[in-house]
Amino acid sequence: MSKRQRKRFVAGATCPKCKATDTIMLYFENNIEKMACVECDYTESQPQANVQSASRSSANVIGVFKPD
């Protein structure tokens, strides 16, 4: 059983990989917004707000030491 996804094309958008215009589409998959190019199969995901805020809180950390 396939689940239909509503895909929207972004007018005037340029693909960062192949530089083609009007080939970028946006869609949701598992409540995550994703972007894809129909020309070169480039994809990018928008992180959820709670994941994005958690990764920014440790922006001043240089490294994490995990002893074995």
DRENKOL-25780 format. One record per atom (N, C-alpha, C): residue in three letters; atom name; x negated, y negated, z negated. Coordinates in Angstrom, 3 decimals. Example, Ala and Ser with C-alpha at 12.3 -4.5 7.8 and 13.67 -1.06 7.14 Angstrom:
// residues 2
(ALA; N; (-13.190; 5.690; -7.800))
(ALA; CA; (-12.300; 4.500; -7.800))
(ALA; C; (-13.200; 3.300; -7.800))
(SER; N; (-12.850; 2.250; -7.080))
(SER; CA; (-13.670; 1.060; -7.140))
(SER; C; (-12.900; -0.030; -7.870))
// end
This chain:
// residues 68
(MET; N; (-0.831; 1.171; 0.000))
(MET; CA; (0.000; 0.000; 0.000))
(MET; C; (-0.879; -1.238; 0.000))
(SER; N; (-0.724; -2.078; 0.971))
(SER; CA; (-1.537; -3.285; 1.049))
(SER; C; (-0.771; -4.467; 0.476))
(LYS; N; (-1.510; -5.354; -0.139))
(LYS; CA; (-0.937; -6.534; -0.756))
(LYS; C; (-1.208; -7.731; 0.140))
(ARG; N; (-0.169; -8.451; 0.523))
(ARG; CA; (-0.339; -9.597; 1.413))
(ARG; C; (-0.900; -10.778; 0.641))
(GLN; N; (-1.862; -11.448; 1.246))
(GLN; CA; (-2.468; -12.630; 0.650))
(GLN; C; (-2.145; -13.836; 1.508))
(ARG; N; (-1.851; -14.935; 0.869))
(ARG; CA; (-1.621; -16.166; 1.598))
(ARG; C; (-2.962; -16.851; 1.807))
(LYS; N; (-3.355; -17.009; 3.047))
(LYS; CA; (-4.632; -17.623; 3.391))
(LYS; C; (-4.364; -18.972; 4.037))
(ARG; N; (-5.107; -19.987; 3.595))
(ARG; CA; (-4.940; -21.339; 4.121))
(ARG; C; (-6.261; -21.791; 4.752))
(PHE; N; (-6.173; -22.318; 5.949))
(PHE; CA; (-7.355; -22.860; 6.602))
(PHE; C; (-7.544; -24.305; 6.180))
(VAL; N; (-8.793; -24.726; 6.033))
(VAL; CA; (-9.129; -26.085; 5.624))
(VAL; C; (-9.509; -26.864; 6.871))
(ALA; N; (-8.690; -27.844; 7.213))
(ALA; CA; (-8.929; -28.633; 8.431))
(ALA; C; (-10.188; -29.483; 8.284))
(GLY; N; (-11.065; -29.392; 9.265))
(GLY; CA; (-12.274; -30.201; 9.297))
(GLY; C; (-13.415; -29.684; 8.449))
(ALA; N; (-13.233; -28.562; 7.760))
(ALA; CA; (-14.294; -28.010; 6.916))
(ALA; C; (-15.358; -27.337; 7.773))
(THR; N; (-16.608; -27.450; 7.345))
(THR; CA; (-17.737; -26.867; 8.056))
(THR; C; (-18.343; -25.754; 7.210))
(CYS; N; (-18.621; -24.634; 7.810))
(CYS; CA; (-19.228; -23.501; 7.112))
(CYS; C; (-20.674; -23.842; 6.744))
(PRO; N; (-21.075; -23.612; 5.493))
(PRO; CA; (-22.458; -23.906; 5.096))
(PRO; C; (-23.488; -22.980; 5.738))
(LYS; N; (-23.061; -21.813; 6.205))
(LYS; CA; (-24.001; -20.857; 6.791))
(LYS; C; (-24.160; -21.038; 8.299))
(CYS; N; (-23.046; -20.971; 9.046))
(CYS; CA; (-23.136; -21.018; 10.512))
(CYS; C; (-22.818; -22.393; 11.095))
(LYS; N; (-22.397; -23.337; 10.248))
(LYS; CA; (-22.096; -24.723; 10.653))
(LYS; C; (-20.912; -24.842; 11.610))
(ALA; N; (-20.081; -23.806; 11.723))
(ALA; CA; (-18.889; -23.871; 12.570))
(ALA; C; (-17.810; -24.698; 11.866))
(THR; N; (-17.055; -25.455; 12.629))
(THR; CA; (-16.000; -26.307; 12.092))
(THR; C; (-14.647; -25.615; 12.232))
(ASP; N; (-13.773; -25.853; 11.266))
(ASP; CA; (-12.408; -25.302; 11.241))
(ASP; C; (-12.376; -23.777; 11.196))
(THR; N; (-13.302; -23.156; 10.481))
(THR; CA; (-13.307; -21.704; 10.345))
(THR; C; (-13.219; -21.264; 8.885))
(ILE; N; (-13.072; -22.205; 7.955))
(ILE; CA; (-13.037; -21.902; 6.526))
(ILE; C; (-11.597; -21.675; 6.077))
(MET; N; (-11.380; -20.586; 5.352))
(MET; CA; (-10.057; -20.315; 4.793))
(MET; C; (-10.181; -20.113; 3.286))
(LEU; N; (-9.132; -20.488; 2.565))
(LEU; CA; (-9.059; -20.315; 1.120))
(LEU; C; (-7.986; -19.293; 0.801))
(TYR; N; (-8.240; -18.471; -0.204))
(TYR; CA; (-7.257; -17.497; -0.652))
(TYR; C; (-7.554; -17.104; -2.093))
(PHE; N; (-6.574; -16.510; -2.763))
(PHE; CA; (-6.735; -16.025; -4.128))
(PHE; C; (-6.819; -14.513; -4.120))
(GLU; N; (-7.774; -13.995; -4.913))
(GLU; CA; (-7.923; -12.552; -5.079))
(GLU; C; (-8.171; -12.292; -6.553))
(ASN; N; (-7.278; -11.579; -7.203))
(ASN; CA; (-7.354; -11.310; -8.644))
(ASN; C; (-7.452; -12.604; -9.451))
(ASN; N; (-6.644; -13.592; -9.066))
(ASN; CA; (-6.578; -14.909; -9.717))
(ASN; C; (-7.882; -15.696; -9.639))
(ILE; N; (-8.716; -15.388; -8.674))
(ILE; CA; (-9.955; -16.133; -8.433))
(ILE; C; (-9.869; -16.729; -7.044))
(GLU; N; (-10.115; -18.044; -6.942))
(GLU; CA; (-10.062; -18.698; -5.638))
(GLU; C; (-11.322; -18.368; -4.859))
(LYS; N; (-11.131; -17.930; -3.635))
(LYS; CA; (-12.259; -17.561; -2.780))
(LYS; C; (-12.190; -18.314; -1.465))
(MET; N; (-13.353; -18.515; -0.872))
(MET; CA; (-13.478; -19.196; 0.406))
(MET; C; (-14.232; -18.263; 1.342))
(ALA; N; (-13.813; -18.212; 2.602))
(ALA; CA; (-14.469; -17.342; 3.569))
(ALA; C; (-14.485; -18.002; 4.938))
(CYS; N; (-15.530; -17.715; 5.705))
(CYS; CA; (-15.636; -18.184; 7.085))
(CYS; C; (-15.229; -17.027; 7.989))
(VAL; N; (-14.348; -17.288; 8.937))
(VAL; CA; (-13.897; -16.225; 9.837))
(VAL; C; (-14.884; -15.974; 10.977))
(GLU; N; (-15.849; -16.851; 11.158))
(GLU; CA; (-16.858; -16.674; 12.215))
(GLU; C; (-18.012; -15.775; 11.770))
(CYS; N; (-18.584; -16.088; 10.599))
(CYS; CA; (-19.812; -15.386; 10.194))
(CYS; C; (-19.648; -14.549; 8.936))
(ASP; N; (-18.439; -14.429; 8.389))
(ASP; CA; (-18.164; -13.639; 7.189))
(ASP; C; (-18.846; -14.176; 5.933))
(TYR; N; (-19.163; -15.477; 5.881))
(TYR; CA; (-19.686; -16.119; 4.673))
(TYR; C; (-18.567; -16.175; 3.639))
(THR; N; (-18.863; -15.858; 2.385))
(THR; CA; (-17.866; -15.926; 1.319))
(THR; C; (-18.447; -16.637; 0.106))
(GLU; N; (-17.553; -17.253; -0.665))
(GLU; CA; (-17.934; -17.937; -1.888))
(GLU; C; (-16.757; -17.852; -2.843))
(SER; N; (-17.037; -17.718; -4.139))
(SER; CA; (-15.987; -17.616; -5.147))
(SER; C; (-16.048; -18.796; -6.096))
(GLN; N; (-14.886; -19.238; -6.539))
(GLN; CA; (-14.780; -20.292; -7.539))
(GLN; C; (-14.656; -19.614; -8.895))
(PRO; N; (-15.602; -19.859; -9.820))
(PRO; CA; (-15.503; -19.205; -11.125))
(PRO; C; (-14.322; -19.743; -11.927))
(GLN; N; (-13.812; -18.911; -12.817))
(GLN; CA; (-12.717; -19.341; -13.676))
(GLN; C; (-13.226; -20.405; -14.643))
(ALA; N; (-12.332; -21.237; -15.139))
(ALA; CA; (-12.706; -22.366; -15.996))
(ALA; C; (-13.416; -21.915; -17.264))
(ASN; N; (-12.955; -20.844; -17.901))
(ASN; CA; (-13.604; -20.401; -19.146))
(ASN; C; (-14.998; -19.832; -18.883))
(VAL; N; (-15.227; -19.224; -17.738))
(VAL; CA; (-16.555; -18.727; -17.389))
(VAL; C; (-17.476; -19.885; -17.059))
(GLN; N; (-16.977; -20.857; -16.332))
(GLN; CA; (-17.771; -22.009; -15.949))
(GLN; C; (-18.184; -22.824; -17.170))
(SER; N; (-17.279; -23.041; -18.124))
(SER; CA; (-17.612; -23.815; -19.318))
(SER; C; (-18.584; -23.058; -20.208))
(ALA; N; (-18.497; -21.749; -20.257))
(ALA; CA; (-19.410; -20.956; -21.072))
(ALA; C; (-20.823; -21.003; -20.513))
(SER; N; (-20.975; -21.011; -19.207))
(SER; CA; (-22.310; -21.033; -18.622))
(SER; C; (-22.944; -22.413; -18.732))
(ARG; N; (-22.158; -23.464; -18.806))
(ARG; CA; (-22.700; -24.814; -18.931))
(ARG; C; (-23.146; -25.138; -20.346))
(SER; N; (-22.592; -24.477; -21.339))
(SER; CA; (-22.963; -24.778; -22.719))
(SER; C; (-24.402; -24.377; -23.013))
(SER; N; (-24.944; -23.432; -22.290))
(SER; CA; (-26.317; -22.998; -22.523))
(SER; C; (-27.260; -23.514; -21.444))
(ALA; N; (-26.976; -24.681; -20.895))
(ALA; CA; (-27.785; -25.222; -19.794))
(ALA; C; (-29.186; -25.620; -20.274))
(ASN; N; (-29.350; -25.925; -21.553))
(ASN; CA; (-30.650; -26.326; -22.078))
(ASN; C; (-31.503; -25.155; -22.531))
(VAL; N; (-30.995; -23.946; -22.427))
(VAL; CA; (-31.739; -22.757; -22.840))
(VAL; C; (-32.712; -22.380; -21.731))
(ILE; N; (-33.967; -22.204; -22.098))
(ILE; CA; (-34.987; -21.834; -21.121))
(ILE; C; (-34.960; -20.337; -20.864))
(GLY; N; (-34.792; -19.560; -21.916))
(GLY; CA; (-34.746; -18.115; -21.757))
(GLY; C; (-34.190; -17.467; -23.007))
(VAL; N; (-33.786; -16.233; -22.872))
(VAL; CA; (-33.265; -15.473; -24.012))
(VAL; C; (-34.131; -14.241; -24.167))
(PHE; N; (-34.697; -14.065; -25.353))
(PHE; CA; (-35.557; -12.927; -25.618))
(PHE; C; (-34.723; -11.801; -26.192))
(LYS; N; (-34.754; -10.643; -25.547))
(LYS; CA; (-34.022; -9.475; -26.023))
(LYS; C; (-35.028; -8.361; -26.280))
(PRO; N; (-35.384; -8.141; -27.548))
(PRO; CA; (-36.351; -7.074; -27.848))
(PRO; C; (-35.751; -5.693; -27.587))
(ASP; N; (-36.586; -4.789; -27.151))
(ASP; CA; (-36.123; -3.424; -26.866))
(ASP; C; (-36.105; -2.556; -28.066))
// end
